[in-house]
Amino acid sequence: MEIFYTQDIDGKVCRLGEEESGHCVKVLRHRPGDTVCVIDGAGSMYECRIVTCSPKAVEAQIVCRHENWGGHPYRLHMAVAPTKNADRYEWFAEKACEVGLDSITPVIGQHSERKVFKTSRISKILVSASKQSLKGAVPQVNEPVSVKDFISRYGKKDVSGTAQDSSQSGSGQKAADSTSARDSSGPLRLIAYCFEDEAHPRTSIRQVLENYKGDEYIILIGPEGDFSKEEASLAISCGFIPVHLGNSRLRTETAALTAAEAVYLHYME
C-alpha cells in the first residue's frame, strides 16, 4: 500500500509537495488516472485519483475519506529527555509512533548531557513512521523545554489555578499521589526514574494503568543521568505518579518506548 503525505488539501483536491511528488512520479512511476492513498497528518486518509502528474507537483482528486484512520483509543504525550546520541532519540520517536503516540516534548533536565535539541529531523521521521505503520495522524513535536517548565505547564493545578510547589508538606504530596493524581477526570501523569524514595515508593506502570479509568496519558522519562531528586519531588507535588518499568536498568530511549508500549498493550484485547 503506497501512502503519501500532504496538508495541502482543498475541497476535493490533494496537492503533494515537491518531495512527495518526486517519489510518486520518478520512483513509483504513477501517472494520471492512478489511485493513491494520502494522509493529512491530522488523522484522515484519502483515497485519491491522480489528475495532474509532474515530479514537482502532483494533484489528485479525492474519491473518499477515512477519518481516524489507523488511530488508537487513547491520547499519549511523551515528555522524554534528549539522549546524548541523537540517533537513539530518533529511534525512540520512530518506534513509539508505530506503536501509537500523539505528541512528544523534549525535556531538558538538570542532569541532561544534551542541552540543545532541534526538532526538524524528528518531524520528518514521524511522517515516514506514520505512513509505514498505516496511520492518518502524525504525532506533534513540541519545542524543547526544561523539566521544571514542563511540570509547571502540565502538572495538576491547585484550587488557585497554579501548579503546586515542591515545598508543600510531605502529607500533601502523599495525598496528591494517592488520590488526585489517579482521578480519571484528567490525564494520568506518570514519571519514571531509577532511584528509590521511601516517601514516594514507585509503583509498577502496569498496576497504575490498570487502576486508571481515563484515556489520556502524560509520561515523563528522564536523561541518561536520571531526574534530579528536586525534579522528581516537584513532579510528584504536581500530580505525577512515580512508576518503575521492571527490574532492568533501561536506557532513556528504551524506557520511553517501553512506557509507550505499556499504554498500547493496555488497550489490546
N, C-alpha and C positions, 0 to 999 in steps of 0.2 A: 504494500500500500504506500503510494507516494504522497507525501504531505508537504505542503508549502505554508509559509507564514507571512502574513501581512496585517497591518492595521489600517490600510488604505481601502476601506470598504464603503461604497457609496450606493445606497439603494440596492440595486440588483447587480452591481458590478464589483468585482475584486480586482485590485491592481497590485501586482507583485513588484517589489523593489528590484534594483539592478542585480544584486547578488542572487536573489531567488529566481529572477527571470533568466539569468545566465545559466543557472543549474537546470532549470526547466527546459530550456531550448538547446543549449550546447551539449549538456551531459545526457539528459534523458530524452532529447530529441522529440519533444512534444510539438504538435502542430495544431492549427485551428481545427476545432471540432473534437479534440481530445477531451476526456473528462479527467479532472484533477480534484484533489481534496485540499482545502485551505483552512488553516486555523487562524483565529484573530487574537489569540493570547488572552482573551477575556473569558474563555470557556466554550465558545461555539466553533463548530466545524461546518464548513460549507462545501457541498458538492457543486462543482462548477464545470462549465464547458468553455474551453478557450475560444476567444473571439479574435483577438489580435495577438500576434506572436513575434516578438523580436528579443534578441539577447539582453536588451536593456529595459524592456517594458512589456510585460505580458498582462493582457486584460482578459478577464473571464466572467462569463455571465453566471450568476448564482441560480442553481437549479433547486436546491433545497438546503435548509439549515437545520443542524442538530445542536440543541442547547445542552450545556453541561456535559459535553462530550468527554468521556474518559474521566469524569470528575470523581471525587471522593466525598463521603458523607460527614466531613469534619473540616475545621479550619485549623491549620497548623502554622505557627510563626516560630521559626528557629532563630534564636539570637546566639551566634557562635563566634568566638574569638578567632581572628585570622591566624593561620598557622605560619610558622617561620618559613616553611616551604610552601609557596603559593599553589603548587600543583596539588598538594594534599587537600587544600580547601576547595579547589575546583572539582576534585574527585567527589568530595562530600556533596557539593551542590548538585552535581550531575546525578548521583545515585539517589539522593533524597528526593529530587524532582521526579525521578522514575517511580519511586515508591508512592509519593503523594505529599505535596508541600505547597503552601500558599505564599509565604514570604520569608525572606532571610534578612537579618540585620547583622552585619559585622560589628562586634563589640570589642572595644579596646580596654583591657583591664590593667590593674596595677602591675601585674606580673607578665604582661604581654611582651613578647620579643619583637613582634611586628606591630609598629605603631601607626603605619600608613598603609592604606589598602584602597585600591582602585576597583570599582565595580563593573567597569565596561566589559571586561572579558567574561566575567561571571554571567552577565546578562545574555551574551551570545551563546554560552554553553547551555544555559537554561532553555533557550529557544530550541536548540538541537535536541536536548533531552526530552522536551515536551513532545516534539514531533516523533522521536524514536519510540516513546512509550505510549503513543496514541492518546494524547491529552490535548484538549482545546485550550486550556489555560496555561499561561507561562507564569511561574512564580515571580513576585515582585522582589527586587533587590533594593534595599534601603541604603542610604549613605551611612558610613561608619559613625558610631557614637561611643562615648565612654560607657563602661558598665554602669556607673552611677547614674548617668543621664538616662540610660535605657530603663533602669529600675524606676526612676522618678516618673518617667513617661508612661510606663506600662504596669507599674505596681498598683496594688489596691489603694483606694483613696479612703481617708478617714472622713468623719462627718463634716469637716470643714472644707473638704474637696481638695486637700493637698496630700501628697504621698507621706506616709508615716515616716518619722525619723528613726534612725537606728539607735538613738539614745533612749527609746522608750523602755520601760521596765521589762525584766525577763518574763513576768507573768503576762504582760500584754503581748509579748512576742509569742508565747506559747498559745495564747488564745487565738491569735491570728493564724497560727499554724494548724491548730486542731479544729477550728470551726469555720471562720470566714473564708479562709483560703480554699476550702473544699465546697464552698457554696456554688451550686450549679447555675446560679443566675449570671455568673460571669465566667471568663475564661479560666481554665485550670493553669496556674502558674507554677512551673517547676524549675528548680535549679539543681544541677548535678555537679558535685565537687568530690575530691578524693579524701580529704581529711575528716576525722571523726570529731563530733561536737556533742558532748554529753548533754548539753542543754537542749539541743535540737537534733536528735538522732535521725539519721537518714532512713527512708522507707524505700522498699523495692518499687521501682516505677510501675511494675505490673500491678501491684496492690493498689497504688494510688489511682491508676487508670480505672481499675475495677470499681472503686468507690465513687467515681465521678459520674454524674448523670447528664452532663452537658456535652457539647460537641466542639468546643473551641479551646485551643491549647497554645500556651507560650512556654517555650523551653529554653533555658539559659545553659550554655555549655562554655566552659572557660578555656583559657590558653594552656600551652604546654606547662607553664608554671602554676596552673590552677588559679582559682579565685583567691583573693586575699580573705582573711577572716573578717575584715571590715566590710568587704563587698558582700560576703555571704550573710553577715548579720543584717546589713541594710536590706538585702533581698527578702530575707525571712520576715523582717518587720513590715515589709510591704506586701505580704501575702504569698510569697513564693515558698513552695514546699520543698525541702531538701530531699533528694532521692539518690539512690545508687542504681547502677546498671549491671550489677553482678559482682563477682569476686575478682575478675580480671582487671588489671590496670590498663585502661584503653587510651590510645592516642586521641587528641582532640577531635579529629575528623571521624574516627571510628565511633567514639562516644556519641557524636552528633547524629551519625547515621543510625546507630543502634536505637537512640531515642525516637527518631522518626519512624523507624520500623516497628517499634513497640506500639506507637499510636496506630499505625497502619494495620498491624496484626490484631489489635484490639477490636477492629471492626470486621474482621474476616469471619464468615460463618462456617 
